[in-house]
Amino acid sequence: MSSGPLHVCRYCDESIADPDDAVRVGHEPGNSGPGWDIWAHRAHVALVRPDPVGTAILARVLITRALRRDN
């Protein structure tokens, strides 16, 4: 049995059995707590992408702010 924490790959949603194969690829803040780390298999690190919904929301906010600036 593994003594370390169980990590799940963000790309394939499968557990990462080998602790040496787990790579921390980011951190997601929580709304009411410290948040959590994002993990991926070593072979999937380059395939992990940001959440498209969160990216679209952030883009809308930044565009709205840029258009409302008093220049």
N, C-alpha and C positions, 0 to 999 in steps of 0.2 A: 504494500500500500504506500502511496506517495505521502511524504511528510510535508510538502509545500502546498501552497494554495492552488486550487484548480483554476486554470486560465482557459478562456474560450477565444478562438481565433475570430477576429472581426470580419475577415474576408470569407471564410468557409463555414463559420458557426459550429465548428467541431472543437472538442476539448483538445488541449495541447498536453499530451501525456508526458513528454520528455521536457523537464524544466530547462534544459540547455537549448531547446528549440523555441522557447517562448521569448519573443522580443516585444518590449514595451514600445508602442508606436504613438502614444498620446495619452491625454487625460481629459475626461469630460467632467466639468463642474456640475455639482448637484444643486437643485433649487433650495433645498433645506439642509444640506449637509456638505461634507467634504468632496463628494463626487467619487469617481472611480477611474482606474487606469484602463487603457485599451491595449489589448495584446493581439499578436498575430504569430503564426508559424514563421520561422525564418524565411521560408520560400515564398511567403505571401506578403511580406513587408511592402514591396513595391506595388502591390495590387490594391492595398487599402486606400480608399478614397474618403473624403469628407462626406458627411450626410448631405445629400442634395437638397433636402427640405430646409435644413438649417442654413445652408449656403444661400438659397434663394431668399429666405427671410432676411438674412444679413445684407444681401445685395439691395433689397428694396429699402431697407432702413438707411443704408449709406447713400443711395440715390436720392431719397427724399430729403435727407439732411443737406446734401450738396445743392439741390435745387432751391431750398428755402433760405440759403445764406444770403444775407444782405451785403452786397458787394459795393 
